[in-house]
Amino acid sequence: MMAFDTTLVVTGPKGNRTLSIDDFFREPFVTALEPTEVLTEIQIPKTVAHSGGAYLKLKRKTGDFATVAVAAQVELDGRGAIAKARIGLAAMGPTPLRARRAEEHLTGRMPNPATLAEGARLAAEGVRPTRDLRGGVEHKRAMVEVYTRRALEKAVERARR
């Protein structure tokens, strides 16, 4: 599961430096690491009360690359509204990406079916998948919407416990 504000610590000959997880992936097989650096630490903040997450992956068979993968993390406030939301998507472009428009839509709203469905629709609207052996563009976009809605529902359910 993904957490809010995850920080990466990298170490090299010049010492340590920190990176946001959002800045780590540059392109396929290329990260923000310099040639002489290594990732030495992943700092994931401790989850707070009323937070939950979920990771879902659509694949043809176990061990296969994802057709679609979605990670969702939510934090609920005292009235039960979504205080924070993060949605990460994989297999929808050359690097993992965030569904920022969906996150913005969800923040401050009650996590009812219509709100979660709209967040999922916005996540799907923001991806640019490519056709490959795992499926066509429209199929993948539709699966992003379905899997994002399911991940959000599961994350909210866990946050309410």
Phi, psi and omega in degrees: 000153180266153178236165178287140172056043176293133181243141177250137175252126177242147184234138178210189181301334180270003180108203182264150168215158181247150178226148169284146177302330180294337182260000188285313184273125182258312179198176182306126177065017179231128178242182179279002179290140172283160182304333182259010181254157175224145176287120184247344184203141172240115182261108180251116181301145176299137179289150180260170176301149177065037173233152180202160181215168179204149175229126179232142182223126174265124180215159179287317179210162180303134180091351181281158172296152181289140165282318176212139173223136182227131171243130179231139177224130178228153173232129180261145177272186184298334178266359179096004177279162180282113179277322178217146176216139173226135178228119177251139181236138176236156181071020180245013180176187183291338178222164173301151181219161177259145175266074188295320179297321178294317179300315179297319179298318185287326186297126179090354182257156175287138184278062178271169182305321181293319179296314181294321178296320178292321175300318178294320178297317179295323176298315180293325180295331185272001181261155178230069182290162176246152177287134175206194182295342181270354175150170179272171184300309183294322177298313181296317179298317179297321180290328174300315180297312181297311184289327176294315178300314180297317180295318178297316178301315181293318179298316179296316178302316180291325179291334181278350181286000000 
